[in-house]
Amino acid sequence: MFIKSLLFKPNLIAFYKEEDQYKLLNEQYKKNRVIFSETKEFKNKKELTEYIDLVIEDNPQTYISTFIDSPNQGVVPSCNKQKYKEFGIDIENIKFLCIKNKYSFYTTIYELVELKKTYAKLDFLYSAFALIDFTSTLRHNTLYILTTKEFSYVLIYNNHIPVFSDTFPITEESGETSEEEGIEDISDIDIVEDFDETLDEDIENIDEEEEEKENIENLNFEYKIIEHIKAALQEYYENGSDFVEKIFIFDTIGIENTITDMIMDELFIESSVDKFDILKTINKISRENV
């Protein structure tokens, strides 16, 4: 069995769910060089599981990883259980991981159980804040915010230790719209007469409307990110903490760089937008654990 395992190079598979689909990265390394890389998108969990099963069948040394994409997680600037109690966190209902005996990431036992039930073959599970922590470089009076389509995750450092974390929802549930709302009575439309002469004009209007809608959605998203930053800073400062001097935005969805000007105008804090690859980051962390 040992001899056979030497024939295989580990496969590292990272995945996560984004809205109604799954994103996946499958990689193999030889020393520090990628010798195989494949990205996939799946419409449902069944397709995801079938792909993973085929990879495991071909290579038993396959490690599956994802991250916690919910608010049920956080960071505490200590590994002491008493500190958790001081923060009002019920230690009986959480699991935490100590980092360098200085700080720890935690999540609820319920979250772990549910994820294990959902993804039975999971080898590694990472906090969203651990992804930030793994990538962060400047760690003094610095705010990091990781943006996805569902949540933004805020992590603030002081004296090289993450001391504050929070999660904010990006999407809001919208009210149901009546199926009849906005529908014109078909008997009032002369379809045959009007169709040909208005088709080209309608197509142009639709294109313009879609572009305008996309621009508005992007702008609204940027405003949401700024509101999340402001809310996190307000809570952080309430405890008499040092002022944040720099903001890093880890972007996974395509935020406009103009957000840095907006942040400077509103908060007078220098900021930057950096593209962030969740899947590659997960696999980089997993490589250190395999």
DRENSE-602503 format. One record per residue (C-alpha): z, x, y. Coordinates in pm, whole numbers, plus 50000, padded with zeros to 5 digits. Each point is the difference from the previous one (the first is absolute). Layout:
<pts>
ZXY
...
</pts>
This chain:
<pts>
500005000050000
500855028350237
496745018349921
498014968150059
501604994550339
498775033950117
496434987149971
500614974450274
500295004450372
502194972550148
498354970550166
501794988350312
499294963850086
501224985850329
499494963550091
501264973150233
499194964250086
498394992550335
499724963050075
498084985249704
498735031949839
501265031949839
499055034950116
500195028949753
499475037649993
499715019049671
500205038050025
500215030749777
500985034450121
499535035049869
502645020550178
499444989850366
496404988949960
498864964349943
497694999949699
499594962349977
500454972250254
499104963349982
500834971350236
499894963849891
500664965550140
500964970649780
500054962950072
503074993149787
502795015849795
498144994049673
497125022650108
502475026150124
501934999749670
496845002349791
498865030850191
503405017049967
500124992249626
496595016449949
501105031550185
503235002149797
498044995149678
497765029250096
502855021750129
503614992849892
501215023350278
499364974150268
502574992350269
499914967450196
501504997550349
500254975550288
502234993350300
502344972150103
498104978050243
502784976650106
502964999150243
502465005449710
500515037050069
501385024050255
501555033950078
503595011250053
500785034050161
502415008549719
500364999949622
503574987550019
500634964949869
502634995050269
497275004150262
498074971949836
503064977950033
500335009550368
496394988850051
500804966949834
497875007049693
501264986049669
499885030149768
500344977649694
496544985450061
498025031150093
498705032249851
499725030850217
498465034549973
501725029450169
497775025550178
501285035650049
503544986249997
499434989050363
498444965549999
498864973449756
497424972949948
501074967249846
498574967649870
501454969349835
500474997849625
498164966750018
496955017450150
499995026049723
500324973949726
497204978850144
497645029550037
500735011649647
499254965149872
496784998950198
498815035149911
501395009049658
498385034449981
501415012850330
501265036149988
500825006950367
500964976350278
500385012450357
501534985650312
497554994550285
502395021250205
499725028049743
496245001050067
500745005450369
502705025549923
497685019849772
497345002050272
502085003750315
500105033950171
501844995550331
503524988049919
501984999350320
500214969450224
496804987349843
498874965349897
497484995149720
498354966749929
497884994149689
497664970450041
498474979149722
498414965650007
503294983749897
502775020850157
500835027950237
502735024149889
501995018450269
501945032049932
501855019250273
501205036049968
502795017950178
500955036049926
497495001149711
501574970449817
498674964349986
502754979550161
498354966150056
497534978249810
498594965250035
497154978849867
498004974750202
497524974149868
496485002450138
498664966249896
501584967150087
499644968049805
497734976650186
500374962549997
497744979449780
496914986050164
498784965549921
496775000249802
498634974150240
500955019450313
496985011550198
497464984349762
497254981250178
498754967249855
496795009249818
498404967150096
500025011250364
497915031349932
496224999749984
499805028949754
496245000449940
499034999450368
502535025350130
500205025149716
496925021950062
500355003650377
503725008049995
500205022649693
499275033250174
502304991550290
502814990049761
499715032549803
500255020550321
503024979650112
501685004549660
499495037850011
501455001950351
502924977549908
500815020349687
499935032750195
502214985050272
502384986149738
500265034149829
500755017050334
502704974350080
501575004049653
500065038050039
501584996950344
502574975149872
500845023749716
500535028850241
502304978250211
501954991249684
500455036849918
501295006750350
502404970649973
501275013949670
500575034150159
501834984350294
502214979049770
500885030449788
500795021250307
502184972750150
502134997949685
500075037849966
501165005250358
502704973549969
501975025249792
499905026150278
497355021049828
497935027450166
496734990050164
496855001649787
497625026150139
496924995049780
498414971749801
497685005349704
497964970749871
498895003849638
497014976949988
498474985449682
497844972450151
498145013850301
502084997850318
498265008650327
501155032450163
500434980750325
503384988749865
501385033850109
499204991650364
501654966049958
503145016349858
500135024950286
499584972250258
502764978649848
502465025049851
499195033150173
499975017649662
497265022949874
498374987249680
497175007249759
498054981349733
499415017549669
497974986249711
502234995949697
498844998249639
502694981849801
498405006949661
499565037450053
503555002750135
501424982249695
498135023549764
501135030750196
503624989249955
499424992449632
498555034849944
503405014250097
501714977249750
497735005549698
</pts>
